[in-house]
Amino acid sequence: MLPAVPPVPARPGEPALAVPRDRPYTLLTLLDTVMLRYMPLLSLVLPLWIARHTAAPAWLVAR
């Protein structure tokens, strides 16, 4: 499907693990991982808890 691309040689002096040194990218990736782990909680459990344990009307949390 994709065309073959020849490998690019590494530049001399370039670190092998450059991604962890990119702090904004690493922080964003970790934050995204945590949020993806909690999405079922935020999208399913939280609305059910609001509908059953608070005085909020059920239509407020229904889809």
Secondary structure by P-SEA (a helix, b strand, c coil): cccccccccccccccccccccaaaaaaaaaaaaaaaaaccccccaaaaaaacccccccccccc
